[in-house]
Amino acid sequence: MAAALIIGICLHYGDWVEFAAVLTGALLVMGLFTRPIAGLCAIVSLTVAFKTTGSLGIWVGLHGLSAVVLSMLGAGGYSVDGQLFGRHVINFRRPD
């Protein structure tokens, strides 16, 4: 996702965007502040996807959709968030 941010946004903006993209990518890899950072990545990626034409816009949009899913599910059990707050598991049960 950070690669999509770097490719899509740095075409239009300056060096500070590269720093922000690398920072958000590092936080996502560590699993620290996963839901807010993934939500921010989703908003930025989907915005860039709608403004970019061609196949690059499609790929950035797909990365944005994966960021939406990550922001809804949260981090895994071995992440920093998982160690601090516990792992969140979604259980599906049939109605009785």
Secondary structure as the mmCIF struct_conf table of DSSP 4:
data_model
#
loop_
_struct_conf.conf_type_id
_struct_conf.id
_struct_conf.beg_label_comp_id
_struct_conf.beg_label_asym_id
_struct_conf.beg_label_seq_id
_struct_conf.end_label_comp_id
_struct_conf.end_label_asym_id
_struct_conf.end_label_seq_id
HELX_RH_AL_P HELX_RH_AL_P1 ALA A 2 CYS A 10
TURN_TY1_P TURN_TY1_P1 LEU A 11 HIS A 12
BEND BEND1 TYR A 13 TYR A 13
HELX_RH_AL_P HELX_RH_AL_P2 ASP A 15 MET A 30
TURN_TY1_P TURN_TY1_P2 GLY A 31 GLY A 31
BEND BEND2 LEU A 32 PHE A 33
HELX_RH_AL_P HELX_RH_AL_P3 THR A 34 LYS A 51
BEND BEND3 GLY A 54 GLY A 54
HELX_RH_AL_P HELX_RH_AL_P4 SER A 55 LEU A 73
TURN_TY1_P TURN_TY1_P3 GLY A 77 TYR A 78
BEND BEND4 SER A 79 SER A 79
HELX_RH_AL_P HELX_RH_AL_P5 VAL A 80 PHE A 85
#
